[in-house]
Every structure is written in C-alpha cells, then in structure tokens.
Amino acid sequence: MSYVRAEEILPHELIETIQQYVSGKSIYIPCREKKDWGSQTKTKQYYESRNDEICQKHRSGVSIADLAEEYSLSQKSIQRITRTGNSAADSERCK
C-alpha cells in the first residue's frame, strides 16, 4: 500500500479537524465503492471454473478422495465444493 501525504491533497482546515481525533498516526480511508473479491484479477473466474470442473467430475462418478488428490485439496474442501455447487452465486448442488 502506498501512502500519500495529507498536506498534498487535503485542505489545511480538514487536516486540523482530523488532528482533533488522531494526530501523528496513520489512518485508512476506505474507497467509496467496495469492489467484489476477485473483480480485478482472474482469481474468481479461476476458482469458479475449477469448482465447476470438480462438480462435473463428481457427478460423473469420480470419488471425493480421487478429486482431493487430483486438485491437491482436502477431502473436506472437495465435499464443501460438491455440497454447495461451483460458487456462492450458484445455489444448485453438484449432485
């Protein structure tokens, strides 16, 4: 995370007001719009695709143990994926 000096971007009056609450410490000011997890990378798409693939293989008869070994995940993780579907947005079960 990069820091920006308040003096470079904020009016002096606002800095004085902030100093009444916190002085000499770093504070975090969140973005106005919260971005969804994975929206700036392809990570979310990767996991959705992988989980969909796991569901399809499980439906076709591949065992939980074999899927866990193939995807280097625990059997509990594979069970969770097959129980809940391929993503949080998809409420259908794999089975």
Contact map, one row per residue, 1 for C-alpha under 8 A:
11100000000000000000000000000000000000000000000000000000000000000000000000000000000000000000000
11110000000000000000000000000000000000000000000000000000000000000000000000000000000000000000000
11111000000000000000000000000000000000000000000000000000000000000000000000000000000000000000000
01111101100000000000000000000000000000000000000000000000000000000000000000000000000000000000000
00111111100000000000000000000000000000000000000000000000000000000000000000000000000000000000000
00011111110000100000000000000000000000000000000000000000000000000000000000000000000000000000000
00001111111100100000000000000000000000000000000000000000000000000000000000000000000000000000000
00011111110000000000000000000000000000000000000000000000000000000000000000000000000000000000000
00011111111000000000000000000000000000000000000000000000000000000000000000000000000000000000000
00000111111101100000000000000000000000000000000000000000000000000000000000000000000000000000000
00000010111111100000000000000000000000000000000000000000000000000000000000000000000000000000000
00000010011111110000000000000000000000000000000000000000000000000000000000000000000000000000000
00000000001111111000000000000000000000000000000000000000000000000000000000000000000000000000000
00000000011111111100000000000000000000000000000000000000000000000000000000000000000000000000000
00000110011111111110000000000000000000000000000000000000000000000000000000000000000000000000000
00000000000111111111000000000000000000000000000000000000000000000000000000000000000000000000000
00000000000011111111100000000000000000000000000000000000000000000000000000000000000000000000000
00000000000001111111111000000000000000000000000000000000000000000000000000000000000000000000000
00000000000000111111111100000000000000000000000000000000000000000000000000000000000000000000000
00000000000000011111111000000000000000000000000000000000000000000000000000000000000000000000000
00000000000000001111111000000000000000000000000000000000000000000000000000000000000000000000000
00000000000000000111111110000000000000000000000000000000000000000000000000000000000000000000000
00000000000000000111111110000000000000000000000000000000000000000000000000000000000000000000000
00000000000000000010011111000000000000000000000000000000000000000000000000000000000000000000000
00000000000000000000011111100000000000000000000000000000000000000000000000000000000000000000000
00000000000000000000000111110000000000000000000000000000000000000000000000000000000000000000000
00000000000000000000000011111000000000000000000000000000000000000000000000000000000000000000000
00000000000000000000000001111100000000000000000000000000000000000000000000000000000000000000000
00000000000000000000000000111110000000000000000000000000000000000000000000000000000000000000000
00000000000000000000000000011111000000000000000000000000000000000000000000000000000000000000000
00000000000000000000000000001111110000000000000000000000000000000000000000000000000000000000000
00000000000000000000000000000111110000000000000000000000000000000000000000000000000000000000000
00000000000000000000000000000011111000000000000000000000000000000000000000000000000000000000000
00000000000000000000000000000011111100000000000000000000000000000000000000000000000000000000000
00000000000000000000000000000000111110100000000000000000000000000000000000000000000000000000000
00000000000000000000000000000000011111100000000000000000000000000000000000000000000000000000000
00000000000000000000000000000000001111110001000000000000000000000000000000000000000000000000000
00000000000000000000000000000000000111111111100000000000000000000000000000000000000000000000000
00000000000000000000000000000000001111111101000000000000000000000000000000000000000000000000000
00000000000000000000000000000000000011111100000000000000000000000000000000000000000000000000000
00000000000000000000000000000000000001111111000000000000000000000000000000000000000000000000000
00000000000000000000000000000000000001111111110000000000000000000000000000000000000000000000000
00000000000000000000000000000000000001001111111000000000000000000000000000000000000000000000000
00000000000000000000000000000000000011101111111100000000000000000000000000000000000000000000000
00000000000000000000000000000000000001000111111110000000000000000000000000000000000000000000000
00000000000000000000000000000000000000000111111111000000000000000000000000000000000000000000000
00000000000000000000000000000000000000000011111111100000000000000000000000000000000000000000000
00000000000000000000000000000000000000000001111111110000000000000000000000000000000001100000000
00000000000000000000000000000000000000000000111111111000000000000000000000000000000001000000000
00000000000000000000000000000000000000000000011111111100000000000000000000000000000000000000000
00000000000000000000000000000000000000000000001111111110000000000000000000000000100011100000000
00000000000000000000000000000000000000000000000111111111000000000000000000000000000011100000000
00000000000000000000000000000000000000000000000011111111100000000000000000000000000000000000000
00000000000000000000000000000000000000000000000001111111110000000010000000000100110001000000000
00000000000000000000000000000000000000000000000000111111111000000000000000000000110011000000011
00000000000000000000000000000000000000000000000000011111111100000000000000000000000000000000010
00000000000000000000000000000000000000000000000000001111111111000000000000000000000000000000000
00000000000000000000000000000000000000000000000000000111111111110010000000000000010000000000011
00000000000000000000000000000000000000000000000000000011111111000000000000000000000000000000011
00000000000000000000000000000000000000000000000000000001111111000000000000000000000000000000000
00000000000000000000000000000000000000000000000000000000111111100000000000000000000000000000000
00000000000000000000000000000000000000000000000000000000111111110110000000000000000000000000000
00000000000000000000000000000000000000000000000000000000010011111110000000000000000000000000000
00000000000000000000000000000000000000000000000000000000010001111111000000100110000000000000000
00000000000000000000000000000000000000000000000000000000000000111111100000100000000000000000000
00000000000000000000000000000000000000000000000000000000000001111111110000000000000000000000000
00000000000000000000000000000000000000000000000000000100010001111111111010100100000000000000000
00000000000000000000000000000000000000000000000000000000000000011111111111101100000000000000000
00000000000000000000000000000000000000000000000000000000000000001111111111000000000000000000000
00000000000000000000000000000000000000000000000000000000000000000111111110000000000000000000000
00000000000000000000000000000000000000000000000000000000000000000011111110000000000000000000000
00000000000000000000000000000000000000000000000000000000000000000001111111000000000000000000000
00000000000000000000000000000000000000000000000000000000000000000011111111101100000000000000000
00000000000000000000000000000000000000000000000000000000000000000001100111111100000000000000000
00000000000000000000000000000000000000000000000000000000000000011011000011111110000000000000000
00000000000000000000000000000000000000000000000000000000000000000000000001111111000000000000000
00000000000000000000000000000000000000000000000000000000000000000001000011111111100000000000000
00000000000000000000000000000000000000000000000000000100000000010011000011111111110000000000000
00000000000000000000000000000000000000000000000000000000000000010000000000111111111000000000000
00000000000000000000000000000000000000000000000000000000000000000000000000011111111100000000000
00000000000000000000000000000000000000000000000000100110000000000000000000001111111111100000010
00000000000000000000000000000000000000000000000000000110010000000000000000000111111111000000111
00000000000000000000000000000000000000000000000000000000000000000000000000000011111110000000111
00000000000000000000000000000000000000000000000000000000000000000000000000000001111111110111110
00000000000000000000000000000000000000000000000000110010000000000000000000000000111111110111110
00000000000000000000000000000000000000000000000110110110000000000000000000000000110111110100010
00000000000000000000000000000000000000000000000100110000000000000000000000000000100111111110000
00000000000000000000000000000000000000000000000000000000000000000000000000000000000111111110000
00000000000000000000000000000000000000000000000000000000000000000000000000000000000000111110000
00000000000000000000000000000000000000000000000000000000000000000000000000000000000111111111000
00000000000000000000000000000000000000000000000000000000000000000000000000000000000110111111100
00000000000000000000000000000000000000000000000000000000000000000000000000000000000110000111110
00000000000000000000000000000000000000000000000000000000000000000000000000000000011110000011111
00000000000000000000000000000000000000000000000000000011011000000000000000000000111111000001111
00000000000000000000000000000000000000000000000000000010011000000000000000000000011000000000111
